[in-house]
Amino acid sequence: MAEKNTLESVRKWVVEHKLRTVGCLWLSGIAGSIAYNWSQPNMKTSVKIIHARLHAQALTLVALAGAAVVEYYDHNSGDKAERVAKFLQQPQAHPHKE
């Protein structure tokens, strides 16, 4: 049960901080890629940096796609769906006059 509670708290934090999560994934991706590329002795430094940037960019695209999936899931089934439905059902305070 503790594992599910931890997983749920992580998911809730990711939902509330999507851009921060994507930024942290980008930073860790570029750091990991630079560390990996520096272990390759037959590459120029410029090539190592370019590869690190490409790997981080791909990881960022995956993270953004994941954030979109989380947003879609929360929009359809979470508290956000109730807030959006409540907002859309409110009568307009100032209807347009013609």
HELIX and SHEET records of a PDB file:
HELIX    1   1 ALA A    2  GLU A   16  1                                  15    
HELIX    2   2 LYS A   18  TRP A   38  1                                  21    
HELIX    3   3 THR A   45  SER A   77  1                                  33    
HELIX    4   4 ASP A   79  GLN A   89  1                                  11    
END                                                                             
